[in-house]
Amino acid sequence: MNINIKATKITLTDEIKDYIQKKMDMLEKYLGDVPVIHCDFEVELTVGDQNSGKIYRAEANLDVPGELLRVDKTEEDLYKAIDKVKDHLDMIIKKYKGKKLSQKRRA
C-alpha cells in the first residue's frame, strides 16, 4: 500500500516511516479485494497545557470506493497513537466490508 506520510512539528525519521508502513501493511489482509484509492497518514506533536506535556496525534485517511475511512487518535506516546489508529481502522474496515456485503445481499 502506498502511503503519503506527513509530519507536523516532528522530525519524520526512517524509523517512524517504517513503523507506520508496517502497521498500515497489516491492514491489507482485512481489506482483501477492496482497492485503496488513496492513503494519507499524519503524525503531529501538539502541546497541551502545562500539566499534560507533549501529546502526539496520529490520523489516517483511507479513500476506498464510495467512502472515506478516517481515524484520529491522540496519545502521550507517538507509537501508541499509531497503534490505536491501526486498531480502530481495522474495526472500521470490517464494518465497511460488512455494510458492502449486506448491500449486495439485498440486491
C-alpha positions in Angstrom: 0.0 0.0 0.0 1.4 3.4 -1.0 1.1 5.8 1.9 1.6 9.6 2.0 3.1 10.4 5.4 3.0 14.0 6.7 4.7 15.1 10.0 3.9 18.4 11.8 6.2 19.7 14.5 8.1 16.4 14.5 11.1 15.2 12.6 10.0 12.3 10.4 12.7 9.7 10.8 13.1 6.5 8.8 12.1 4.5 12.0 8.8 6.3 12.2 8.1 5.9 8.5 8.9 2.2 8.7 6.7 1.7 11.7 3.7 3.4 10.0 4.3 1.4 6.8 4.4 -1.8 8.8 1.2 -1.1 10.7 -0.7 0.0 7.6 0.5 -3.1 5.6 -1.1 -5.2 8.3 -4.5 -3.8 7.3 -4.2 -5.2 3.8 -5.3 -8.6 5.0 -8.6 -7.0 6.2 -9.1 -5.0 3.1 -8.9 -8.1 0.9 -10.1 -7.2 -2.6 -11.2 -3.7 -1.6 -9.0 -1.3 -3.6 -7.4 1.7 -1.7 -7.6 4.7 -3.9 -5.5 7.0 -1.7 -4.0 6.7 1.8 -2.8 9.6 3.9 -1.2 9.3 7.3 -0.3 12.3 9.5 1.6 12.5 12.8 1.8 15.6 14.8 3.2 16.9 18.1 0.6 19.0 19.9 1.4 20.8 23.1 -1.2 20.6 25.8 -1.4 22.7 28.9 1.4 22.8 31.5 0.2 19.7 33.2 -0.3 17.4 30.3 3.0 17.9 28.5 3.6 16.5 25.0 0.7 15.0 23.2 1.0 13.1 19.9 -1.7 12.9 17.3 -1.9 10.3 14.6 -4.5 10.5 11.8 -5.2 8.1 8.9 -7.4 8.7 5.9 -8.1 5.7 3.7 -10.0 6.5 0.5 -11.9 3.4 -0.7 -14.7 3.2 -3.3 -17.7 5.1 -2.1 -16.3 6.2 1.3 -13.5 7.9 3.2 -12.4 5.9 6.3 -10.9 8.4 8.8 -9.4 7.8 12.2 -7.8 10.4 14.5 -6.2 9.4 17.9 -4.1 11.3 20.5 -1.8 9.8 23.0 1.3 10.7 25.1 3.4 8.2 23.1 3.7 8.5 19.3 3.9 4.8 18.8 0.8 4.2 21.0 -1.1 6.7 18.9 -0.1 4.9 15.7 -1.1 1.6 17.2 -4.5 2.9 18.2 -5.2 4.3 14.8 -4.3 1.0 13.2 -6.6 -0.9 15.6 -9.5 1.5 15.1 -9.0 1.5 11.4 -9.2 -2.3 11.5 -12.7 -2.2 13.1 -13.8 0.5 10.6 -12.7 -1.6 7.6 -14.6 -4.7 8.9 -17.7 -2.5 9.4 -17.3 -1.1 5.9 -16.9 -4.5 4.3 -19.9 -5.8 6.3 -22.0 -2.9 5.0 -21.0 -3.6 1.4 -21.7 -7.3 1.7 -25.2 -6.6 3.2 -25.9 -4.2 0.3 -25.0 -7.0 -2.2 -27.2 -9.5 -0.4 -30.2 -7.1 -0.5 -29.9 -6.6 -4.2 
